[in-house]
Amino acid sequence: MPGPTSHAEHTAEIRAVCRAGEAVLGAFARVDRGWFIPRRMWCSPRGRQPRPVDLLTDPELWRECVYGDTVVVTQFDDGATRWPQVGRVATSSASQPRLVVDMLDRLRLIPGQRVLEIGAGTGYNAALLAELVGPHQVTTVELDPTLAEIAAANLTRTGHPVHVTCADGTLGCPERAPFDRVVATVAAVGDGLPYPWVEQTRPGGMILTPWGNAFDNGVLLELTVRPDGTAAGPVIGGVAFMQLRGQRLSTGDAADHAELADTGAPRTSAVPPGEVAFGEGVFGIGLRLPEVGCEISYTGEHDYEILLHHAASDSAAIAEVRDSTVEVREAGPRSLWAEVEAAHRWWVERGRPGPRRFGVTVTPEGQTMWLDRESNPI
C-alpha cells in the first residue's frame, strides 16, 4: 500500500501513529517538510540502500521519500561526495519524522522559552521549534558553513525567525545564553558530552541529546540542569544519529577487518550471540567496549555474522551464527570476543539491565555513567 505523498496525508498519518501533544502535532501540521528538502537528495525508500532522487526526474519517488516516515540524506562525506554519487558516510539529513515528533514532545516546550539546537541541518527542526516557542526564541548552531547557509535561507523563506550561527556546536552559543532547553540533532560520543551545554542552560532546564559510542550509537539522554552547575538524567529511549564531527570515532574499514578476523583459529563461545548483537544487552555490553565497532550482516534467513573491530590496535573478531551454533575467529593483539564475553558476564551479574536503567551525570570535571541511581556509578 503506497504511503503518503502530500503534506496533508503525511500529517494525518503522523497524527494516527504518534502520541504527541496537540501543540507538537499542530506545529507539524503547519510546517511542510517538503519546504526544507532539496530538489536532489538521497533516500532509502522501502528499506533499500540509499539512492539518488531528483524531484524533476522522479517527482513521485521524491514525494514518497519526503512525506514518508524515512530519513532523507542531504549530504554525504561532509560534502565531498556530489550527487548522484552515493557516499560512504551520511553527514547531514532530515531525520525520520516520527522521531522528530517524539523528540519535540519530550522537550515539553511552552511559548516564550529559549531553545538552543545543535545541528541545523536543513532548518526543518528549527522551524518546528520556532512554531512551538515563538519567533526569535530559537538559536541553531551548525558547524558546516554550507549547511548553515542553506538552513538560514530555508528558515527565512518559510518565515521562521531563527538565529542561525556557524560555529562548533560543542561550545554552544554563549552570547545567546541562557537557554531553557538544549536539543541536539547529532550524537555526542563516549565521554564527550559537552559541559558548555550545561553551563548555558538555566537551572531546571533540560538537555535532550543522542549519545553513543562505536559499539552502540543508539540512546537518547534527558539531562536536568541543577543549581550547582551539574546535570544528570537517564537514558529514555533508543535512537541512532550521526555523530558530532569533532567526536567521530574512526573504526576503520569493516571489510579489511573481516578478512583479518578470518585468519584466526576457530573456537566456540557460550555467550548467546543475540544478547551481544540485539536487544536489551547491547547498550550495557557496549559500555565496556566503547571504541570497538560492532556490525551485523545477515548470511541467511536466520544466520548472521557479528563483526567486532578496533582500528587503533588492528584487532578483529567474527562470530558466525549458523543454526544456533556460534563459531568465533579472532586476530590481532586484542581478543575482542573474549572482551565481549567478559562484558557479557558483567552485564549478567548486574541483572541484565536494559538501557533505561542507565544514566549520566555531567560536571565541570567530566561525566559519570551510573546504573539505577547516581550513587551507583559504573
Secondary structure in CASP SS format (residue, H / E / C, confidence):
PFRMAT SS
TARGET T0000
AUTHOR 0000-0000-0000
METHOD secondary structure of the structure
MODEL  1
M C 1.00
P C 1.00
G C 1.00
P C 1.00
T C 1.00
S C 1.00
H H 1.00
A H 1.00
E H 1.00
H H 1.00
T H 1.00
A H 1.00
E H 1.00
I H 1.00
R H 1.00
A H 1.00
V H 1.00
C C 1.00
R C 1.00
A C 1.00
G C 1.00
E H 1.00
A H 1.00
V H 1.00
L H 1.00
G H 1.00
A H 1.00
F H 1.00
A H 1.00
R H 1.00
V C 1.00
D C 1.00
R H 1.00
G H 1.00
W H 1.00
F H 1.00
I C 1.00
P C 1.00
R C 1.00
R E 1.00
M E 1.00
W E 1.00
C E 1.00
S C 1.00
P H 1.00
R H 1.00
G H 1.00
R C 1.00
Q C 1.00
P C 1.00
R E 1.00
P E 1.00
V E 1.00
D E 1.00
L C 1.00
L C 1.00
T C 1.00
D C 1.00
P H 1.00
E H 1.00
L H 1.00
W H 1.00
R H 1.00
E H 1.00
C H 1.00
V H 1.00
Y C 1.00
G C 1.00
D C 1.00
T C 1.00
V C 1.00
V E 1.00
V E 1.00
T E 1.00
Q E 1.00
F E 1.00
D H 1.00
D H 1.00
G H 1.00
A C 1.00
T E 1.00
R C 1.00
W C 1.00
P C 1.00
Q C 1.00
V C 1.00
G C 1.00
R C 1.00
V C 1.00
A E 1.00
T E 1.00
S E 1.00
S E 1.00
A E 1.00
S C 1.00
Q C 1.00
P H 1.00
R H 1.00
L H 1.00
V H 1.00
V H 1.00
D H 1.00
M H 1.00
L H 1.00
D H 1.00
R H 1.00
L H 1.00
R C 1.00
L C 1.00
I C 1.00
P C 1.00
G C 1.00
Q C 1.00
R C 1.00
V E 1.00
L E 1.00
E E 1.00
I E 1.00
G C 1.00
A C 1.00
G C 1.00
T C 1.00
G C 1.00
Y H 1.00
N H 1.00
A H 1.00
A H 1.00
L H 1.00
L H 1.00
A H 1.00
E H 1.00
L H 1.00
V H 1.00
G C 1.00
P C 1.00
H C 1.00
Q C 1.00
V E 1.00
T E 1.00
T E 1.00
V E 1.00
E E 1.00
L C 1.00
D C 1.00
P H 1.00
T H 1.00
L H 1.00
A H 1.00
E H 1.00
I H 1.00
A H 1.00
A H 1.00
A H 1.00
N H 1.00
L H 1.00
T H 1.00
R H 1.00
T C 1.00
G C 1.00
H C 1.00
P C 1.00
V C 1.00
H E 1.00
V E 1.00
T E 1.00
C E 1.00
A C 1.00
D C 1.00
G H 1.00
T H 1.00
L H 1.00
G C 1.00
C C 1.00
P H 1.00
E H 1.00
R H 1.00
A C 1.00
P C 1.00
F E 1.00
D E 1.00
R E 1.00
V E 1.00
V E 1.00
A E 1.00
T C 1.00
V C 1.00
A E 1.00
A E 1.00
V E 1.00
G C 1.00
D C 1.00
G C 1.00
L C 1.00
P C 1.00
Y H 1.00
P H 1.00
W H 1.00
V H 1.00
E H 1.00
Q C 1.00
T E 1.00
R E 1.00
P E 1.00
G E 1.00
G E 1.00
M E 1.00
I E 1.00
L E 1.00
T E 1.00
P E 1.00
W E 1.00
G E 1.00
N C 1.00
A C 1.00
F C 1.00
D C 1.00
N C 1.00
G C 1.00
V E 1.00
L E 1.00
L E 1.00
E E 1.00
L E 1.00
T E 1.00
V E 1.00
R C 1.00
P C 1.00
D C 1.00
G C 1.00
T C 1.00
A E 1.00
A E 1.00
G E 1.00
P E 1.00
V E 1.00
I E 1.00
G E 1.00
G E 1.00
V C 1.00
A C 1.00
F C 1.00
M C 1.00
Q E 1.00
L C 1.00
R H 1.00
G H 1.00
Q H 1.00
R C 1.00
L C 1.00
S C 1.00
T C 1.00
G C 1.00
D C 1.00
A H 1.00
A H 1.00
D H 1.00
H H 1.00
A H 1.00
E H 1.00
L H 1.00
A H 1.00
D C 1.00
T C 1.00
G C 1.00
A C 1.00
P C 1.00
R E 1.00
T E 1.00
S C 1.00
A C 1.00
V C 1.00
P C 1.00
P H 1.00
G H 1.00
E H 1.00
V H 1.00
A H 1.00
F C 1.00
G C 1.00
E C 1.00
G H 1.00
V H 1.00
F H 1.00
G H 1.00
I H 1.00
G H 1.00
L H 1.00
R C 1.00
L C 1.00
P C 1.00
E C 1.00
V C 1.00
G E 1.00
C E 1.00
E E 1.00
I E 1.00
S E 1.00
Y E 1.00
T C 1.00
G C 1.00
E C 1.00
H C 1.00
D C 1.00
Y E 1.00
E E 1.00
I E 1.00
L E 1.00
L E 1.00
H E 1.00
H E 1.00
A C 1.00
A C 1.00
S C 1.00
D C 1.00
S E 1.00
A E 1.00
A E 1.00
I E 1.00
A E 1.00
E E 1.00
V E 1.00
R E 1.00
D C 1.00
S C 1.00
T E 1.00
V E 1.00
E E 1.00
V E 1.00
R E 1.00
E E 1.00
A E 1.00
G C 1.00
P C 1.00
R C 1.00
S C 1.00
L H 1.00
W H 1.00
A H 1.00
E H 1.00
V H 1.00
E H 1.00
A H 1.00
A H 1.00
H H 1.00
R H 1.00
W H 1.00
W H 1.00
V H 1.00
E H 1.00
R C 1.00
G C 1.00
R C 1.00
P C 1.00
G C 1.00
P H 1.00
R H 1.00
R H 1.00
F E 1.00
G E 1.00
V E 1.00
T E 1.00
V E 1.00
T E 1.00
P C 1.00
E C 1.00
G E 1.00
Q E 1.00
T E 1.00
M E 1.00
W E 1.00
L E 1.00
D C 1.00
R C 1.00
E C 1.00
S C 1.00
N C 1.00
P E 1.00
I C 1.00
END
